[in-house]
Amino acid sequence: MAVYTDVSAEDLAEFLTGYDLGLLLSFKGIAEGVENSNYLIETGGGRYILTLYEKRVKKDDLPFFLGLMGHLADRGINCPLPVKGHDGRALRELAGRPAAMVTFLEGVSYRRPTPTHCAALGTTLAGLHEAGKGFTLSRENALSIEGWKALVAQAGERADEVAPGLGVAIRNELAELETHWPRTLPMGIIHADLFPNNTLFVGDTLSGVIDFYFAAKDALAYDLAICLNAWCFEADNAFNVTKGRAMIEAYRARRLLNGAEIAALPILCRGAALRFLLTRLVDWLNVPPGALVRPLDPMEYYKKLRFHQGVETATAYGLVA
């Protein structure tokens, strides 16, 4: 989450006349993340999150994202629900951007999740994958392997501004992944961005999953690989196998991983690390002037990638045979 587009109190108050939510009491920008502009809104009817869609989010994809949240909520996944206006529409426009309001969920995000939190995430992720079955809309993952070449081109030779030799290292890794990427694994709806800051906890209980704006159809085990990257490394970029084991075993308790998925986990983790290295790199090199956002360090994911390159089997992530 972030703020790229400024919204005035007058424009927001006018926007809210399209809903039955009461008068605007307060609002503030949420300056975390790097993708969309987000505001916490308080009205006479309660608290909501307003999102203005920017950058990589295509307007044509928004019915998929908003519909998915409703589908998952109906099947027991605690996620925000789109708020519809008087005209029955959830998708609207504000400040020249597509915009939507969703319900506010209680809870806090942990920057340093424990093994207990990782286990809760594993259970919830598997439940999300099961709940996604039957969702009738489809969206291909534009940030899976077929989309990485475009990101490499966007960064171009400027990658070496971040670290000498980074450009060559990225191109070599992409070539390796294109050769060995698994393409016949079980597919379904994945979150694709389930970092700790996209989950909410009350104590050790995972109370909500938010920010579905990268969700797509892809390999289910790839979503697990993304989470291993996002949840199981320590501040010094050392992999915490205890956290990995807690996440994987909790996931397997709710959804079995087949042999092909287990064998593919190291290459999927490499791909997940490269994906976030690339998007962070492009963001690092192209921060819009005046944006209330601090770009995330791409080198964090290069260090994670280097770890995965040395992994031969999923046991390195804590998987119990």
Secondary structure, 3 states (H helix, E strand, C coil): CEECCCCCHHHHHHHHCCCCCCCEEEEEECCCCCCCEEEEEEECCEEEEEEECCCCCCHHHHHHHHHHHHHHHHCCCCCCCECCCCCCCCCEEECCEEEEEEECCCCECCCCCCHHHHHHHHHHHHHHHHHCCCCCCCCECCCCHHHHHHHHHHHHHHHHHHCCCHHHHHHHHHHHHHHHCCCCCCEEEECCCCCHHHEEEECCEEEEECCCCCCEEEEHHHHHHHHHHHHCECCCCCECHHHHHHHHHHHHHHCCCCHHHHHHHHHHHHHHHHHHHHHHHHHHHCCCCCCECCCCCHHHHHHHHHHHHCCCCHHHHCCCC
